[in-house]
Amino acid sequence: MHYHYHYYYFFVPPLLALSLLHLLKKFLWTPYRIRAHFARQGVRGPDPRPLSGNARDIRDLISKAQSAPIRPFAHDIVGRVAPHYAEWSGRFGRTFLYWFGSRPRLAVADPDAIRAVMTNLDGSFGKVRFNPLSRQLFGEGLVGLKGEDWARRRKLLNPAFNMERVKSWIPEIATTTSNMLKKWEVQCGDSNEFEIDVHKEFHNLLADVISRVLFGSSFEEGQQIFHLQEEQMLLVSLAIRSVYIPGFRFLPTPNNRKRWRLNKEIRKLLLKLIQMNGEKCESSKNLLGLMISASKNGGEGIKLGIEEIIDECKGFYFAGKETTANFLTWTVLLLSLHQDWQTKAREEVRTVCGTHEFPNAEDLNGLKLVSMVLKETLRLYPPAVMINRMASRDVKLGGLFVPAGTFLYMPTLAVHHDVEIWGSDANEFNPSRFASTKGQHLGSFYPFGIGPNICIGQNLAMVEAKIAIAMILQRFTFTLSPTYVHAPMLLLTLQPQYGAQVVFTKI
């Protein structure tokens, strides 16, 4: 016994000393060295706190910003949605350094630098790994994969989203949209007028569309999955604003227990859906069908297991609904406010598509004004307000030398509202700016990203939005309700904090 104690006391002090040195290096010396490195290049930022960096400052700024709506109504929303960027860019310039725990984050808002990062092909700028507490929402699917694993999975899934495949879904998307509008017409009654929260309506619509065209299912079958994912989203949004402590996800805290329960229930429901619809989907070659084929014979050289299919379903169920539903919400709100553009867009739709006919693929190509409105909506209210990347090696970016391990924060929302890029009317709704995209800088407008990691669902999202907006314009005029409160907020995606109340009148 004494022999063992002798060695115990011999080894413990050096181990404690090494641990202390490691912590001092991680939380004091390395941040000091990196701050000095950027300061020599003229890049500064807010002073970080020990251990947490600027995480608490970010939470405080967001909490303060969300405590009051934007009055009077304005599209200048950066200060409310990304208050830390608005605050620190105002003090330190558009390129500044801040900290999330011991990780340096470099804000980069220059279009040339953004294009260089997003179109890089040599692996210098990789995707940032998820906070472990957010993985249960997205799974270990395409959204979270990196490198060769990502490239192989992307190649496998690309055929499900090519434009020809998306065009084949247009009749089903239009039918699903028509079903929603018929319910609206019933609500009109004899008065021909009614008020509705379009944010809720569009989430239900997109849940139904995604269920049908990607998974051969229906809204009723997928409804519980979407409901559970919305609960997960609230937990993830809280988690990513705090510095993650290694191992914390294994502790039986109330929120962790809720995460475990939600993940277990979602996995069970997805497994049931896959088993019910797999054979039907395999013959139709939709997203689920492609994955099931790969599980059997290794499509594109990839053999997917059931857990990998479930992970992909998680990501596409969430992203496919959330982003496009919010996109449609902001489009209708903007057209409610800007009646001149609503009138012009309606005239175009009725000329191209008729008064009640379903739009077809050829019609969608003719909706030039509607496309301009949608692009301007994505500029002012992009679903994803920022993109993060990490320097995987020491690299030169423009005139800056960026050390390996630095996170790059590219503020999409701020770039889309930048008066130096878009002119003095950058915070105004003006779809005419998209009458031509000739000369438009690739790094100045990127609602779906750019480069090899561009959103795989971009074609589907734009087609869904065009069909829904066109069919609404065919049947209704609409204005903003007096009860609407303008309070855009970030909850993983950009959405209205208090809903989106709009008054519709049947034509």
C-alpha positions as CSV (number, residue, x, y, z in Angstrom):
1,M,0.0,0.0,0.0
2,H,2.7,2.4,1.0
3,Y,4.5,1.6,-2.3
4,H,1.5,2.6,-4.3
5,Y,0.9,5.8,-2.3
6,H,4.6,6.7,-2.9
7,Y,4.1,6.7,-6.7
8,Y,0.7,8.4,-6.4
9,Y,2.3,11.4,-4.6
10,F,5.2,11.4,-7.0
11,F,3.1,11.7,-10.2
12,V,0.1,13.9,-9.2
13,P,2.0,17.3,-8.6
14,P,3.6,17.2,-12.1
15,L,0.3,16.3,-13.7
16,L,-1.5,19.1,-11.9
17,A,1.3,21.5,-13.0
18,L,1.0,20.4,-16.6
19,S,-2.7,20.8,-16.5
20,L,-2.3,24.3,-15.1
21,L,0.2,25.2,-17.7
22,H,-2.1,24.0,-20.4
23,L,-5.0,26.1,-19.1
24,L,-2.8,29.2,-18.8
25,K,-1.6,28.7,-22.4
26,K,-5.1,28.1,-23.7
27,F,-6.9,30.9,-21.9
28,L,-4.2,33.5,-21.3
29,W,-1.0,33.2,-23.4
30,T,-2.6,32.1,-26.7
31,P,-5.3,34.8,-26.7
32,Y,-2.7,37.4,-25.8
33,R,-0.4,36.2,-28.6
34,I,-3.2,36.2,-31.2
35,R,-4.6,39.6,-30.2
36,A,-1.1,41.0,-30.5
37,H,-0.7,39.4,-33.9
38,F,-3.8,41.0,-35.2
39,A,-3.2,44.3,-33.5
40,R,0.1,44.6,-35.4
41,Q,-2.0,44.4,-38.5
42,G,-4.4,47.1,-37.3
43,V,-7.2,44.7,-36.3
44,R,-8.7,45.2,-32.8
45,G,-11.8,44.3,-31.0
46,P,-13.6,44.2,-27.6
47,D,-11.6,43.1,-24.6
48,P,-12.4,39.4,-23.8
49,R,-13.2,38.1,-20.4
50,P,-11.2,35.2,-18.9
51,L,-12.5,31.8,-20.0
52,S,-15.7,33.0,-21.7
53,G,-14.3,35.6,-24.0
54,N,-17.1,37.9,-25.3
55,A,-19.9,35.3,-25.1
56,R,-21.6,37.0,-22.3
57,D,-21.3,40.4,-24.1
58,I,-23.0,38.9,-27.1
59,R,-25.9,37.4,-25.0
60,D,-26.4,40.7,-23.2
61,L,-26.5,42.7,-26.5
62,I,-28.9,40.3,-28.1
63,S,-31.2,40.3,-25.0
64,K,-31.2,44.1,-25.0
65,A,-31.9,44.3,-28.7
66,Q,-34.8,41.9,-28.6
67,S,-36.4,43.7,-25.7
68,A,-38.0,46.3,-28.0
69,P,-39.4,46.2,-31.5
70,I,-38.2,48.5,-34.4
71,R,-40.3,51.6,-34.3
72,P,-40.9,53.3,-36.6
73,F,-41.0,50.4,-39.1
74,A,-37.6,50.2,-40.9
75,H,-35.6,47.6,-42.8
76,D,-32.4,48.6,-41.1
77,I,-32.4,45.5,-38.9
78,V,-28.7,44.7,-38.3
79,G,-28.6,46.4,-34.9
80,R,-31.5,44.2,-33.7
81,V,-30.6,40.9,-35.3
82,A,-26.8,41.0,-35.0
83,P,-26.2,43.7,-32.3
84,H,-22.7,42.5,-31.5
85,Y,-21.6,43.1,-35.1
86,A,-23.4,46.5,-35.3
87,E,-21.8,47.5,-32.0
88,W,-18.2,46.4,-32.6
89,S,-18.0,47.2,-36.3
90,G,-19.1,50.7,-35.3
91,R,-16.2,50.9,-32.8
92,F,-13.4,48.9,-34.5
93,G,-14.3,48.9,-38.2
94,R,-15.8,46.2,-40.4
95,T,-12.9,43.8,-39.7
96,F,-12.5,43.2,-36.0
97,L,-11.5,40.4,-33.6
98,Y,-13.6,39.0,-30.8
99,W,-13.6,35.8,-28.7
100,F,-16.0,32.9,-28.0
101,G,-14.3,31.2,-25.1
102,S,-10.7,30.6,-26.1
103,R,-11.5,30.7,-29.8
104,P,-10.7,33.9,-31.8
105,R,-13.4,35.0,-34.2
106,L,-12.5,37.4,-37.0
107,A,-15.4,39.4,-38.4
108,V,-14.9,39.7,-42.2
109,A,-17.3,41.8,-44.2
110,D,-15.3,42.6,-47.3
111,P,-16.8,41.0,-50.4
112,D,-13.4,40.1,-51.9
113,A,-12.4,38.3,-48.7
114,I,-15.8,36.6,-48.5
115,R,-15.5,35.3,-52.0
116,A,-12.0,34.1,-51.4
117,V,-13.1,32.2,-48.3
118,M,-16.3,30.7,-49.8
119,T,-14.8,29.7,-53.2
120,N,-11.6,28.3,-51.8
121,L,-10.8,24.8,-53.0
122,D,-7.5,23.9,-51.3
123,G,-9.0,23.3,-47.8
124,S,-7.7,26.4,-46.2
125,F,-11.1,27.4,-44.9
126,G,-13.2,24.5,-43.5
127,K,-16.7,24.3,-42.1
128,V,-16.9,24.9,-38.3
129,R,-17.9,21.9,-36.3
130,F,-21.3,22.0,-34.5
131,N,-21.6,22.7,-30.9
132,P,-22.1,19.1,-29.6
133,L,-25.5,20.2,-28.2
134,S,-26.8,21.2,-31.6
135,R,-25.9,17.9,-33.3
136,Q,-29.1,16.2,-32.3
137,L,-31.1,18.7,-34.4
138,F,-29.1,18.3,-37.6
139,G,-27.5,14.9,-37.1
140,E,-24.2,13.9,-38.6
141,G,-25.5,14.5,-42.1
142,L,-24.5,16.7,-45.1
143,V,-24.9,19.9,-43.0
144,G,-22.2,18.8,-40.6
145,L,-19.9,16.7,-42.7
146,K,-16.5,18.0,-43.9
147,G,-13.8,17.2,-46.4
148,E,-14.0,14.0,-48.4
149,D,-17.0,12.6,-46.4
150,W,-19.0,15.8,-47.3
151,A,-17.9,15.6,-51.0
152,R,-19.1,12.0,-51.4
153,R,-22.4,12.6,-49.6
154,R,-23.0,15.7,-51.6
155,K,-22.4,13.9,-54.9
156,L,-24.9,11.2,-53.8
157,L,-27.6,13.7,-52.9
158,N,-27.2,16.2,-55.7
159,P,-29.5,14.4,-58.1
160,A,-32.4,14.8,-55.8
161,F,-32.2,18.6,-56.1
162,N,-31.2,19.2,-59.8
163,M,-33.6,21.6,-61.6
164,E,-35.2,18.9,-63.8
165,R,-36.1,16.9,-60.7
166,V,-37.4,20.0,-58.9
167,K,-39.5,20.9,-62.0
168,S,-41.2,17.5,-61.8
169,W,-42.5,18.4,-58.4
170,I,-44.1,21.6,-59.5
171,P,-47.6,20.2,-59.9
172,E,-47.5,18.7,-56.4
173,I,-46.1,21.9,-54.9
174,A,-48.9,23.9,-56.6
175,T,-51.6,21.5,-55.5
176,T,-50.4,21.6,-51.9
177,T,-50.3,25.5,-52.0
178,S,-53.8,25.5,-53.5
179,N,-55.1,23.4,-50.6
180,M,-53.8,26.1,-48.2
181,L,-55.4,28.9,-50.2
182,K,-58.8,27.1,-50.3
183,K,-58.7,27.0,-46.5
184,W,-58.0,30.8,-46.6
185,E,-61.0,31.3,-48.9
186,V,-63.2,29.5,-46.4
187,Q,-62.0,31.8,-43.7
188,C,-63.0,34.8,-45.8
189,G,-66.6,33.8,-45.6
190,D,-69.0,36.4,-46.9
191,S,-66.8,39.4,-46.0
192,N,-64.1,38.4,-48.4
193,E,-61.6,39.7,-45.9
194,F,-59.7,38.0,-43.0
195,E,-56.5,38.3,-40.9
196,I,-54.0,35.5,-40.6
197,D,-50.5,34.9,-39.2
198,V,-48.7,33.9,-42.4
199,H,-45.6,32.8,-40.5
200,K,-47.6,29.9,-39.0
201,E,-49.3,29.2,-42.3
202,F,-46.1,29.0,-44.3
203,H,-44.5,26.7,-41.8
204,N,-47.4,24.3,-42.2
205,L,-47.3,24.7,-46.0
206,L,-43.6,23.9,-46.2
207,A,-43.8,21.1,-43.8
208,D,-46.4,19.5,-46.1
209,V,-44.4,20.2,-49.3
210,I,-41.1,18.9,-47.9
211,S,-42.9,15.8,-46.5
212,R,-44.4,15.0,-49.9
213,V,-41.6,15.8,-52.4
214,L,-38.6,14.7,-50.5
215,F,-39.9,11.9,-48.4
216,G,-43.0,10.6,-50.1
217,S,-44.9,11.3,-47.0
218,S,-47.6,13.9,-45.9
219,F,-47.8,16.7,-43.4
220,E,-49.9,14.5,-41.1
221,E,-47.2,11.8,-41.0
222,G,-44.4,14.3,-40.5
223,Q,-46.3,16.8,-38.3
224,Q,-45.0,15.4,-35.0
225,I,-41.4,15.4,-36.3
226,F,-41.6,19.1,-37.2
227,H,-43.2,19.9,-33.8
228,L,-40.4,18.1,-31.9
229,Q,-37.7,19.7,-34.0
230,E,-39.1,23.2,-33.2
231,E,-38.7,22.3,-29.5
232,Q,-35.1,21.2,-30.3
233,M,-34.5,24.4,-32.1
234,L,-35.2,26.5,-29.0
235,L,-32.7,24.4,-27.0
236,V,-30.0,24.6,-29.7
237,S,-30.5,28.4,-30.0
238,L,-29.7,28.7,-26.3
239,A,-26.8,26.4,-26.4
240,I,-24.9,28.0,-29.3
241,R,-24.8,31.4,-27.4
242,S,-22.9,29.9,-24.6
243,V,-19.3,28.5,-24.5
244,Y,-19.5,24.7,-24.6
245,I,-17.8,22.9,-21.7
246,P,-16.4,19.5,-22.8
247,G,-18.5,16.6,-21.5
248,F,-21.4,18.9,-20.5
249,R,-23.8,17.1,-22.9
250,F,-23.6,14.0,-20.8
251,L,-24.8,15.6,-17.6
252,P,-28.4,14.9,-16.7
253,T,-29.5,18.6,-16.5
254,P,-33.1,19.4,-17.3
255,N,-32.3,20.7,-20.7
256,N,-30.1,17.7,-21.5
257,R,-32.7,15.3,-20.4
258,K,-35.2,17.1,-22.7
259,R,-32.6,16.9,-25.6
260,W,-32.2,13.2,-25.1
261,R,-36.0,12.7,-25.0
262,L,-36.6,14.7,-28.2
263,N,-33.8,13.0,-30.0
264,K,-35.1,9.6,-29.1
265,E,-38.7,10.4,-30.2
266,I,-37.6,12.0,-33.5
267,R,-35.4,9.1,-34.3
268,K,-38.2,6.6,-33.6
269,L,-40.6,8.6,-35.9
270,L,-38.1,8.9,-38.7
271,L,-37.3,5.2,-38.6
272,K,-41.1,4.5,-38.8
273,L,-41.5,6.9,-41.8
274,I,-38.5,5.3,-43.6
275,Q,-39.9,1.9,-43.1
276,M,-43.4,3.0,-44.3
277,N,-42.4,5.0,-47.4
278,G,-39.0,3.4,-48.4
279,E,-40.2,1.2,-51.2
280,K,-42.5,3.8,-52.7
281,C,-39.7,6.4,-52.5
282,E,-37.1,4.1,-54.1
283,S,-39.1,3.9,-57.3
284,S,-39.7,7.7,-57.4
285,K,-36.1,8.6,-56.8
286,N,-36.8,11.4,-54.4
287,L,-34.3,12.2,-51.6
288,L,-35.4,9.4,-49.4
289,G,-35.4,7.0,-52.4
290,L,-31.8,7.9,-53.3
291,M,-30.7,7.3,-49.8
292,I,-32.4,3.9,-49.5
293,S,-30.9,2.8,-52.8
294,A,-27.5,3.8,-51.4
295,S,-28.2,1.8,-48.3
296,K,-28.7,-1.3,-50.4
297,N,-26.1,-1.1,-53.2
298,G,-23.8,1.8,-52.4
299,G,-24.9,4.5,-54.9
300,E,-22.0,6.7,-56.0
301,G,-19.7,4.3,-54.1
302,I,-21.4,5.2,-50.8
303,K,-23.2,2.7,-48.7
304,L,-25.5,4.5,-46.2
305,G,-26.6,2.9,-43.0
306,I,-29.9,3.5,-41.4
307,E,-28.4,5.9,-38.8
308,E,-26.9,8.0,-41.6
309,I,-30.2,8.1,-43.4
310,I,-31.9,9.3,-40.2
311,D,-29.3,12.0,-39.8
312,E,-29.9,13.3,-43.3
313,C,-33.7,13.2,-42.8
314,K,-33.2,15.3,-39.6
315,G,-31.2,18.0,-41.5
316,F,-33.5,18.2,-44.5
317,Y,-36.7,18.1,-42.5
318,F,-35.5,21.1,-40.4
319,A,-33.7,23.2,-43.1
320,G,-36.2,22.5,-45.9
321,K,-39.1,23.8,-43.9
322,E,-37.5,26.5,-41.7
323,T,-35.6,28.5,-44.3
324,T,-38.2,28.7,-47.0
325,A,-41.1,29.3,-44.6
326,N,-39.3,32.3,-43.2
327,F,-38.4,33.4,-46.7
328,L,-42.0,33.4,-47.8
329,T,-43.0,35.2,-44.6
330,W,-40.7,38.1,-45.2
331,T,-41.8,38.3,-48.9
332,V,-45.4,38.6,-48.1
333,L,-44.7,41.2,-45.4
334,L,-42.6,43.3,-47.8
335,L,-45.3,43.1,-50.5
336,S,-47.9,44.1,-47.9
337,L,-45.9,47.2,-47.1
338,H,-45.1,48.1,-50.7
339,Q,-48.4,48.0,-52.6
340,D,-46.9,49.4,-55.8
341,W,-44.7,46.3,-56.1
342,Q,-47.5,44.0,-55.1
343,T,-49.7,45.5,-57.9
344,K,-46.9,45.1,-60.5
345,A,-46.1,41.6,-59.4
346,R,-49.8,40.6,-59.5
347,E,-50.2,42.0,-63.1
348,E,-47.2,40.0,-64.2
349,V,-48.5,36.8,-62.6
350,R,-52.0,37.1,-64.1
351,T,-50.5,37.9,-67.5
352,V,-48.1,34.9,-67.4
353,C,-50.1,32.4,-65.4
354,G,-53.7,33.5,-65.7
355,T,-56.1,34.2,-62.8
356,H,-56.4,30.8,-61.2
357,E,-54.4,28.4,-63.2
358,F,-51.5,26.5,-61.5
359,P,-48.1,27.8,-62.6
360,N,-46.0,25.5,-64.6
361,A,-42.2,25.4,-65.2
362,E,-42.4,27.6,-68.3
363,D,-44.5,30.1,-66.4
364,L,-42.0,30.4,-63.6
365,N,-39.3,31.4,-66.1
366,G,-41.5,34.3,-67.2
367,L,-42.0,35.7,-63.7
368,K,-39.2,38.3,-63.9
369,L,-40.6,40.8,-61.5
370,V,-41.5,38.1,-58.9
371,S,-37.9,36.9,-59.1
372,M,-36.7,40.4,-58.5
373,V,-39.0,40.7,-55.4
374,L,-37.7,37.4,-54.1
375,K,-34.1,38.4,-54.5
376,E,-34.6,41.7,-52.8
377,T,-36.4,39.9,-49.9
378,L,-33.4,37.6,-49.6
379,R,-31.1,40.6,-49.5
380,L,-33.0,42.5,-46.8
381,Y,-34.1,39.4,-44.8
382,P,-31.8,36.4,-45.5
383,P,-32.8,33.3,-43.6
384,A,-29.2,32.7,-42.6
385,V,-27.7,35.9,-41.3
386,M,-24.1,34.8,-41.2
387,I,-21.7,32.1,-42.3
388,N,-18.8,30.7,-40.3
389,R,-15.6,29.1,-41.5
390,M,-12.4,28.2,-39.8
391,A,-8.8,28.7,-41.0
392,S,-7.4,25.2,-41.1
393,R,-3.9,26.5,-41.6
394,D,-2.0,29.8,-41.4
395,V,-3.2,31.6,-44.4
396,K,-3.1,35.1,-46.0
397,L,-6.6,36.6,-46.6
398,G,-6.4,39.8,-48.6
399,G,-3.8,41.8,-46.7
400,L,-4.2,39.9,-43.4
401,F,-2.2,37.0,-42.1
402,V,-4.7,34.7,-40.4
403,P,-3.4,32.0,-38.0
404,A,-4.7,28.4,-38.1
405,G,-7.7,27.9,-35.8
406,T,-9.2,31.4,-36.3
407,F,-13.0,31.3,-36.9
408,L,-14.1,33.6,-39.7
409,Y,-17.5,35.3,-39.1
410,M,-19.0,36.5,-42.3
411,P,-22.1,38.7,-41.5
412,T,-24.4,38.1,-44.5
413,L,-27.0,40.4,-43.1
414,A,-24.6,43.3,-42.6
415,V,-23.1,42.8,-46.1
416,H,-26.5,42.7,-47.7
417,H,-27.3,46.1,-46.0
418,D,-24.0,47.8,-46.6
419,V,-24.4,51.2,-48.1
420,E,-20.9,51.1,-49.5
421,I,-22.0,48.0,-51.6
422,W,-25.6,48.7,-52.3
423,G,-25.8,52.5,-52.2
424,S,-27.6,55.0,-50.1
425,D,-30.9,53.1,-50.4
426,A,-29.4,49.8,-49.0
427,N,-32.0,49.7,-46.2
428,E,-34.9,50.3,-48.6
429,F,-37.0,47.8,-50.5
430,N,-36.1,48.2,-54.2
431,P,-36.4,45.1,-56.3
432,S,-35.3,47.1,-59.4
433,R,-31.7,46.7,-58.2
434,F,-32.0,43.1,-59.4
435,A,-33.3,44.0,-62.9
436,S,-29.8,43.0,-64.0
437,T,-27.1,41.1,-62.0
438,K,-24.4,42.2,-64.5
439,G,-21.4,43.4,-62.5
440,Q,-22.8,42.2,-59.2
441,H,-19.9,41.1,-56.9
442,L,-20.1,37.4,-56.0
443,G,-19.3,38.2,-52.4
444,S,-21.9,40.9,-51.9
445,F,-25.1,38.8,-52.3
446,Y,-25.0,35.2,-51.1
447,P,-28.3,34.2,-49.3
448,F,-27.6,30.5,-50.2
449,G,-23.9,30.8,-49.9
450,I,-21.5,30.6,-52.8
451,G,-18.8,28.2,-54.0
452,P,-18.7,24.4,-53.5
453,N,-20.8,24.6,-50.3
454,I,-23.7,26.5,-51.8
455,C,-27.0,25.3,-50.4
456,I,-28.1,22.1,-52.0
457,G,-31.8,23.0,-51.8
458,Q,-31.5,26.4,-53.5
459,N,-33.4,25.3,-56.6
460,L,-36.2,23.8,-54.6
461,A,-36.5,26.9,-52.3
462,M,-36.8,29.3,-55.2
463,V,-39.4,27.2,-57.0
464,E,-41.4,26.8,-53.8
465,A,-41.3,30.5,-53.2
466,K,-42.2,31.5,-56.8
467,I,-45.2,29.1,-56.8
468,A,-46.6,30.2,-53.4
469,I,-46.2,33.9,-54.1
470,A,-47.7,33.6,-57.6
471,M,-50.7,31.7,-56.4
472,I,-51.4,34.1,-53.5
473,L,-51.1,37.1,-55.9
474,Q,-53.6,35.4,-58.2
475,R,-56.3,35.1,-55.6
476,F,-55.7,37.9,-53.0
477,T,-54.7,41.4,-52.3
478,F,-53.1,41.9,-48.9
479,T,-52.0,44.6,-46.4
480,L,-50.1,44.6,-43.2
481,S,-52.3,44.2,-40.1
482,P,-52.3,47.0,-37.6
483,T,-51.5,44.4,-35.0
484,Y,-48.1,43.5,-36.6
485,V,-45.0,44.4,-34.6
486,H,-41.8,44.6,-36.5
487,A,-39.3,42.6,-34.5
488,P,-37.0,40.4,-36.6
489,M,-34.9,38.1,-34.5
490,L,-32.4,35.3,-35.0
491,L,-33.5,31.9,-33.8
492,L,-31.1,29.8,-36.0
493,T,-32.9,31.5,-38.9
494,L,-34.2,35.0,-39.3
495,Q,-37.9,35.2,-38.3
496,P,-40.5,37.6,-36.8
497,Q,-40.4,37.5,-33.1
498,Y,-44.2,38.0,-32.7
499,G,-45.5,36.4,-35.8
500,A,-46.6,38.0,-39.1
501,Q,-50.2,39.2,-39.2
502,V,-51.5,40.1,-42.6
503,V,-55.0,41.1,-43.8
504,F,-56.1,39.4,-47.0
505,T,-58.9,40.3,-49.3
506,K,-60.3,37.9,-51.9
507,I,-60.1,39.2,-55.5
